[in-house]
Amino acid sequence: MCTLQMSRNQEIANLLFDVAEGLQAAGERGFRVMAYGRAAQRIARMPEDVEVLCEMGHLRDIEGVGESIGAKVEEYLRSGMLGYLRQVRGAITRAVKALM
């Protein structure tokens, strides 16, 4: 049986796509949603390893990765979790409950 292992860049990109989708589902519109989506796209296409760039202090050299998104990527690389994604998912839950 052959299993495919996801690259670390793709893992981070998927995380940022999840944040963008979560923000949109929670009612956020505009710049923030697009910023997370663009950063995810750039990281997914990078030949360099995002984790190595982070260790070297060059994470914010990636186009579209500023202070806020960079801090979230660093948090995930350090801890394996992203508190902001949990917060966004909580906002979705609250929005759904409000609709009901």
C-alpha positions in Angstrom: 0.0 0.0 0.0 1.4 3.4 -1.0 0.7 6.4 1.1 1.4 10.0 0.0 2.9 12.3 2.6 1.8 15.9 2.4 4.7 18.4 2.3 5.1 20.8 5.2 4.4 23.7 2.8 1.1 22.1 1.6 0.2 21.5 5.3 0.7 25.2 6.1 -1.1 26.3 2.9 -4.1 24.1 3.8 -4.2 25.6 7.3 -4.3 29.1 5.8 -7.0 28.1 3.3 -9.0 26.8 6.3 -8.6 30.1 8.0 -9.7 32.0 4.9 -12.8 29.7 4.4 -13.6 30.0 8.1 -13.5 33.8 8.1 -15.7 33.8 5.0 -18.2 31.4 6.6 -18.3 33.6 9.7 -19.3 36.6 7.6 -15.9 38.2 7.1 -15.5 39.8 3.7 -12.7 41.5 1.8 -9.1 41.9 2.5 -8.5 39.4 5.4 -10.1 36.5 3.5 -8.1 37.3 0.4 -4.9 37.8 2.3 -5.0 34.4 3.9 -5.9 32.8 0.5 -3.1 34.5 -1.3 -0.5 33.6 1.4 -1.7 30.0 1.2 -1.3 29.9 -2.6 2.2 31.3 -2.4 3.3 28.9 0.3 1.8 26.0 -1.6 3.8 26.8 -4.7 7.2 27.6 -3.0 10.1 25.3 -3.8 11.7 26.4 -0.5 10.7 24.7 2.8 8.6 27.2 4.8 9.8 25.6 8.0 13.5 26.2 7.1 12.7 29.8 6.1 11.0 30.3 9.5 14.0 28.9 11.4 16.2 31.3 9.5 14.0 34.2 10.3 12.9 34.8 6.7 9.3 33.8 6.9 8.1 37.4 6.3 10.2 37.5 3.2 7.5 35.5 1.5 5.2 37.8 -0.5 1.9 38.0 1.3 3.1 36.8 4.7 3.2 39.8 6.9 3.4 40.1 10.7 0.0 38.7 11.5 0.0 35.7 9.1 3.7 35.1 9.9 3.0 34.9 13.6 0.2 32.4 13.0 2.5 30.2 10.8 5.2 30.4 13.5 2.7 29.4 16.2 1.6 26.4 14.1 5.2 25.3 13.4 6.1 25.6 17.0 3.1 24.0 18.6 1.3 22.0 15.9 -1.8 24.0 16.6 -3.3 27.3 15.6 -5.5 29.0 18.2 -6.8 31.5 15.7 -8.3 28.7 13.6 -10.2 27.5 16.7 -11.4 31.0 17.3 -12.6 31.3 13.7 -14.4 28.0 13.9 -16.0 29.2 17.1 -17.3 32.3 15.3 -18.8 30.1 12.6 -20.6 28.1 15.3 -22.0 31.3 16.9 -23.1 32.6 13.4 -24.9 29.3 12.7 -26.6 29.4 16.1 -27.7 33.0 15.5 -29.4 31.9 12.3 -31.3 29.2 14.1 
